[in-house]
Structure formats: structure tokens, C-alpha cells
Amino acid sequence: MAALEFDVRTAEVARVVADRLAMFAGAAGLSQKSTGRESVPDGSSLAGGFSGIALSLLHAGEALDEPGLIDAAQALLRRAAQATVETPLPGAGLYTGTAGFASVLIDFSAYDRRYLPSLRGLADRLGEQIVAGPRPEPGEGMPVAAFDVVSGAAGQLAVAVRLCSVLESSPSDPIRIAAEQLTEYLLRVTEPDSRQRFGWLTPPDYYYANSGYGEQAPHGMYNLGFAHGLPGIVAALCVAAVGGIGGSGPAEQLERITAWLVENRLTDEVSGAAWPSHLRAEEGTGLPVAPLGQWSARAAWCYGAPGIGIALLNAAKVLGDTALEATAVGALQRVVDWAPAERNIFSPNLCHGHSGLLASYQRAYAVTGSASFRAMAEDSLQAVLSMADEARPYVVADETSPGELVDDPGFLNGAAGVLLALCGALAPQAAGWDEIFFLTPA
């Protein structure tokens, strides 16, 4: 497919997906019938609710120069705000709670400054919510939701620091106090105790149902995914370091935990770093066991080298560490060199699909200028386009397992996230949405 034809097809698919989501914004449902299982938006959450869909329509309206899409985005944002009144968000999390709504409102405020008063009020409420919220202390272990990107301290910290910057907060503002407390918390979570166990140890009692960790790590595990593990903390501490939160602590801890992450990569004959999805904890001691005999996680944002590579690439820039940057580039290149089947990617979505690879390699290309990464982004884009089917309600459907399709309009696993990735491919200036995905700006 020629470059011009490729761009035309990308625009066509993006426009149809955007139109379907705009129809969703203006009506209770779509005229098309679902051809499979359908996921219902989850209130105003970023992951699968109205606010994430509103974000995608805002950026699509700008990328496609369609004012009607922005009108639909604003209507859906109002719907999201109303949903928070009817059913308050359950916590402060990025993908599950108030931090996600605040992050979306940051982008709307950049488009129209009339949203700024609402953003300031929400920032105060988020700061107070974070400070008041209970947090398990490092010791005998904790659930990943305490510290991860999706619900925990890492995602909350990135948004809090971003709000501090956008709103030029003072030291006494609730959101600034929250950012300082979250930073201090993540520094403690990533510090080894007197027995050399880390605070982010997750015991079996906290495993998600049907996660499979019970058999793989019966005595506890250390999560290595961007979404739920140490790489997400790395990204969040990068944000704190650049934002001047926590003094020299975040940068100093970044040096230690990135060195640990590099040391605990897989050791095999293949060029480039890779990691398993987790390290099991040793029986009795709770210490992380080196990844001998384990296999690489899938090639995704949530777990695997793409998400980890972007986190390490950001840390390398913050620290000025060329060796760490080389490791990050090698990890990202290893995925490029894999045969498509080895990547274990079959869905078009952001979390664990081709749109996540598209976003990851667009970011990697923007940072490094690598022609190989640009080609990988184009290949991932082609994969997304090949999955477009206008017979489906939102054109693209999440494939939760091979052959199991779910029609989902949401951000993390659905059409809204795919639309954002397509817009970033169409217009480089539209790729700025990915700060919400990687926590850091490019």
C-alpha cells in the first residue's frame, strides 16, 4: 500500500470509528446490532467509561478537523460528569477513578480554557481524596492496586504532578501535598527491607481471580508489567523527578530500581532485553527469584518489552544514562525482530493489542528517531486497519482471546483507544494524548 493510500485508509477508518462513537455519545445506543458480546461503558472511568470515549472524540475532532466530533466529546464529558454525581467514582485511580477523569479534563482545558475552573475544583478534590485514602504499608506484601498504574499510587502520582504543573500549584494546595505524599510512598514501596524484600511483593492472598499466579508463584510474586508492576512505578517517578517533587529522591531511586530491572531481565541467546510477566517469590524468604527458565511476556503495553522499554527510555532521558537507553532500545528492537506469532498480539486495542504497539513505537520513534521503530509503528497500524469491520457497532472489536470478540467503545480495551492511536498516526501533533498512556510526555 502506497504512503498516500495508507494515509487515506487510516483517515477513513478513524472517521468511521469516530462517527460511531459520536452516535453513541448522542443516543442511548447504536442502530447497528452487536455481532458478538458487547461491553457497556463503566460510568465515567477512563478505562471503559464515558470520559475515555470523550477524550478520543476530542482528539479525533482536532486531528480530522471535524467540529461535530468535538461537540460530541463535550456532550459525553457532561454525561461523564453527571455519572460521577449519580455514582461517585470508587477511588482515586487513573483508570478506575478520579485521577483518570482529571487527566481527561486536563486535555479539555488545553482545548478550551473555560474548563479550567472545573479542573481546579477537581484537582482539589482529587488531592484531598488521595491524602485521605488508606494505603497498605510495606511489610508482608500488598495488592498491586496499591501501587500500580491502573488503580494505585503510580497512576495517581503521574496525574497529580501533571495537575501541579498545569495549575501552577503552591506547596499548600491539596494536589501538591498529595503528589509529595505519593512520591514518598512509592520511594518506600521500592526500598528493600532488612531482609531484602521489596514493598511491592504481592502475596497469593491478593492475586486476582483466574490470574494463574497461584500455580506460577505460590509463595508470592513481583509484578513486572507496566500496568501493574515496577515499570509503571519507574514511569511515575520519572514524572516526579522532572516535576521537582520529592527533591533528589525520585532520581536517586530511579537509578537503583532501573538497575535492578535490567539485572533481572531474561538471560538467553537472543539479542535485546526481555522480561517475564513477573518474578516468583522464594518460599520462606519472600525474596525475588531470578528469572531462570522463564519465558518472555507477550509484546504489549500492559506486560512485556514495549511497555517496559518506554519506561526505561524515559528513565534514561531523566538520568542522562546512555547505557540504560541502549538497553531500552535493545528491548524494543527485540520485539521488532520477533516473528508476528511470537508477539502474541491478536487484538486491535491499546492495552494488549496492536494499537498499544502502534502507540509504543510511535513514542519510541519520536524519542530515538529509529527507522526500525517507525517501520514497526507502520506495521502495527496496518494490523489495526486490517481488523476494521464496519459491520461491527464500533468498527473494531476487542479480541479477549483468539476468536472471542467483544464490542467495546472504551479507552483501554475498546474503540476509543484504537481511535486515539489512529489519530496519532494521522497527525503527529495528535499523539500528545499518549501522556495519559505512558504517564510521561514524549
Summary of the structure (lengths in Angstrom):
residues: 442
radius of gyration: 20.6
end to end distance: 28.7
largest distance: 61.2
contacts: 1673
relative contact order: 0.13
helix: 57%
strand: 5%
